[in-house]
Amino acid sequence: TGPFYQYQSYDRNTNFFSAGHGGYFSPQQFHRAGWSVNARTQPLKDWMLKLDGAVAFESVREDAAPQYPLLAVQGIQIGGGKSSGVAGSLDVALARRLGREVIVSANLSATASKAFEDLRAGIGLVWVPGGRAALVPSDLATDPFSPGSWIRP
């Protein structure tokens, strides 16, 4: 557990475009300062559990974005502005060996802030050719789209 500060900046963020601008969020800068709690059970067992949680003060700057940023005719400018407030995040991952070669893992994560809300859940099945005697931290499910989650100090 401990304090953290995170800064992210994006020059051209068009990753979250959707037709009609529904749910579109294109931050140019994030500043977050807060406190995180990170816990994990011991590796080299038949099961593992990881818990990461954080509370932070967040400041977000979002530039106006074209309605259709990936097309030649980009349309009108949408959104833009600044927001700040309290944000929270929770990420829980579980892995269990079903045998020497098969591992099942699950992940649930939620983020809530003034700027956006996000909820993700997933289940994974891993086959280890030749098998393995126990689990290691990399067997825990992760979100491949957010590998640098902000809840880690």
C-alpha positions as CSV (number, residue, x, y, z in Angstrom):
1,T,0.0,0.0,0.0
2,G,1.1,3.5,-0.5
3,P,0.7,6.9,-2.3
4,F,1.1,7.3,-6.0
5,Y,1.1,10.0,-8.7
6,Q,0.3,9.2,-12.3
7,Y,0.5,11.4,-15.4
8,Q,-0.6,10.4,-18.9
9,S,-0.6,12.5,-22.0
10,Y,-2.0,11.7,-25.5
11,D,-1.3,13.8,-28.6
12,R,-3.8,12.1,-30.9
13,N,-6.2,9.9,-29.0
14,T,-8.8,8.4,-31.3
15,N,-8.9,4.8,-29.9
16,F,-12.4,5.1,-28.4
17,F,-14.3,6.4,-31.5
18,S,-17.7,4.9,-32.1
19,A,-20.3,5.9,-34.7
20,G,-22.5,8.8,-33.6
21,H,-20.0,9.7,-30.9
22,G,-21.8,7.5,-28.4
23,G,-19.6,7.1,-25.3
24,Y,-16.6,8.7,-27.0
25,F,-14.0,9.9,-24.5
26,S,-10.7,11.2,-25.8
27,P,-8.5,12.6,-22.9
28,Q,-5.4,14.5,-23.7
29,Q,-4.0,14.6,-20.1
30,F,-4.7,12.7,-16.9
31,H,-3.2,13.7,-13.5
32,R,-4.0,11.3,-10.6
33,A,-2.7,11.4,-7.1
34,G,-3.9,9.0,-4.4
35,W,-3.5,5.9,-2.4
36,S,-3.4,2.3,-3.6
37,V,-3.6,-1.1,-1.9
38,N,-2.1,-4.0,-3.7
39,A,-2.2,-7.6,-2.4
40,R,-1.5,-11.1,-3.8
41,T,-1.4,-14.5,-2.3
42,Q,1.8,-16.5,-2.5
43,P,2.8,-18.0,-5.9
44,L,3.7,-21.7,-6.4
45,K,0.4,-23.0,-5.1
46,D,-2.7,-24.4,-6.9
47,W,-4.6,-21.1,-6.7
48,M,-3.8,-17.4,-6.6
49,L,-5.7,-14.3,-5.8
50,K,-4.7,-10.7,-6.6
51,L,-6.5,-7.5,-5.4
52,D,-5.6,-4.0,-6.4
53,G,-7.6,-0.9,-5.3
54,A,-7.1,2.8,-5.4
55,V,-8.7,6.1,-4.5
56,A,-7.3,9.3,-6.1
57,F,-8.0,12.9,-6.9
58,E,-8.1,13.1,-10.7
59,S,-7.8,16.0,-13.1
60,V,-8.6,15.4,-16.8
61,R,-8.3,17.7,-19.8
62,E,-10.1,16.6,-23.0
63,D,-9.6,18.5,-26.3
64,A,-12.6,18.8,-28.7
65,A,-12.5,16.0,-31.2
66,P,-13.8,15.7,-34.8
67,Q,-17.1,13.8,-35.1
68,Y,-15.5,11.3,-37.4
69,P,-11.7,11.5,-36.6
70,L,-10.7,8.5,-38.8
71,L,-12.5,9.8,-42.0
72,A,-11.3,12.4,-44.5
73,V,-14.5,14.4,-43.9
74,Q,-14.2,14.8,-40.1
75,G,-17.5,16.6,-39.3
76,I,-18.0,19.0,-36.4
77,Q,-15.9,19.3,-33.3
78,I,-17.5,17.5,-30.3
79,G,-16.7,17.7,-26.6
80,G,-13.7,19.2,-24.9
81,G,-13.2,20.6,-21.5
82,K,-11.8,19.9,-18.1
83,S,-13.0,17.9,-15.1
84,S,-11.6,17.0,-11.7
85,G,-12.8,15.0,-8.7
86,V,-12.4,11.8,-6.8
87,A,-11.8,8.5,-8.7
88,G,-11.7,4.9,-7.6
89,S,-10.6,1.7,-9.1
90,L,-10.8,-2.0,-8.1
91,D,-9.2,-5.0,-9.9
92,V,-9.6,-8.6,-8.7
93,A,-7.9,-11.5,-10.5
94,L,-8.1,-15.2,-9.6
95,A,-6.3,-18.2,-11.1
96,R,-6.8,-21.9,-10.3
97,R,-5.0,-25.0,-11.6
98,L,-7.4,-27.6,-12.9
99,G,-4.6,-30.0,-13.6
100,R,-0.9,-30.0,-14.5
101,E,-1.6,-28.5,-17.9
102,V,-4.8,-26.5,-17.5
103,I,-5.4,-23.2,-15.7
104,V,-8.6,-21.2,-15.4
105,S,-8.4,-17.5,-14.6
106,A,-10.9,-14.7,-14.1
107,N,-10.7,-11.0,-13.8
108,L,-13.1,-8.3,-12.7
109,S,-12.2,-4.6,-12.7
110,A,-14.2,-1.4,-12.2
111,T,-13.2,2.3,-12.4
112,A,-15.4,5.2,-11.5
113,S,-14.5,8.9,-11.9
114,K,-16.1,12.2,-12.8
115,A,-14.8,11.7,-16.4
116,F,-15.8,8.1,-17.1
117,E,-16.9,4.7,-15.7
118,D,-15.6,1.4,-16.9
119,L,-16.5,-2.2,-15.9
120,R,-14.7,-5.2,-17.3
121,A,-15.0,-9.0,-16.6
122,G,-13.2,-11.9,-18.3
123,I,-12.5,-15.6,-18.0
124,G,-9.4,-17.3,-19.5
125,L,-8.4,-20.8,-20.0
126,V,-4.6,-21.6,-20.4
127,W,-3.0,-24.7,-21.6
128,V,0.6,-25.3,-20.5
129,P,2.2,-27.9,-22.8
130,G,4.1,-30.4,-20.6
131,G,2.4,-29.1,-17.5
132,R,3.7,-27.2,-14.5
133,A,3.7,-28.0,-10.8
134,A,2.2,-24.7,-9.6
135,L,1.0,-21.2,-10.5
136,V,3.1,-18.1,-11.1
137,P,2.0,-14.4,-11.1
138,S,1.7,-14.3,-14.9
139,D,-1.0,-16.9,-14.7
140,L,-3.4,-14.3,-13.3
141,A,-5.8,-12.9,-15.8
142,T,-5.1,-9.3,-17.0
143,D,-6.8,-6.9,-19.3
144,P,-4.7,-6.8,-22.6
145,F,-6.1,-3.3,-23.5
146,S,-5.0,-1.7,-20.2
147,P,-1.7,-3.4,-19.1
148,G,-0.5,-0.3,-17.3
149,S,-3.4,0.0,-15.0
150,W,-3.2,3.2,-12.9
151,I,-4.0,1.5,-9.6
152,R,-0.4,0.3,-9.2
153,P,1.9,2.7,-7.3
